[in-house]
């Protein structure tokens, strides 16, 4: 037996706390492959391609990157996509008129308006102007309502991707204490609803923490699962979780770095401090991000199948 092999065995014996690294990238790749296959079968039977429309207003760097990758993902799985890139001074009325024209186009299965929108546009009004049937982001008030009532709906992409990861990796959730840090409409709030509802993953006791939470650490130390979505690099430190907790890191922030790119991507969780303490963790990059992208494809395909009665 080689020396290094013995070392690995000894490490496992004396450090049973080796964390499972949740490979969102690999999982998304395999699930996207399944979507691609399914789409190809529909097309071979004479159906049109699924079609996602996206609207991007302004030139926020991160939003541009996200929309570009959504376009590439559509291409990969055989969806058509149309991206409307509008200048930041676009009026709310013009944006609403474009949304209405897309709502009326029965060749389009999904519509997303990339957030954040410029300040002069009312985001809530915009998301509620999308036809709930093609609201594949699941942001419309009707779809959020359905989620809270556990009715069939589009679960927004990030929470959906996280649920699939928890399921695929068999993370126990029933009766567990889940602390969600961040209460955004896009991640924190829907996540808290999903983790507390019946079924698996779910049945957790959920605490939502946010900027006004006092003594955050006292909450996170009690958690079996911590989901952190605050957009602050390395916010969740090693001393904030108990041994064996599972950590889901939603954050992804560019920070300056001394490398060829000039930056590196950092999560909300301090991976190096947490990895030896937790039972499972999603890395950044390669964790939640790719699964979010998969979530949008899944929802678009769901809308397409509903429209075409497939
Ligand atoms: N901005 C950040 N995340 C999202 C998302 O999932 N959908 C949209 N439309 N905008 C976002």
Boltz pocket constraint, residues with backbone or C-beta under 6 A from the ligand:
constraints:
  - pocket:
      binder: B
      contacts: [[A, 112], [A, 113], [A, 114], [A, 115], [A, 116], [A, 137], [A, 157], [A, 158], [A, 186]]
      max_distance: 6.0
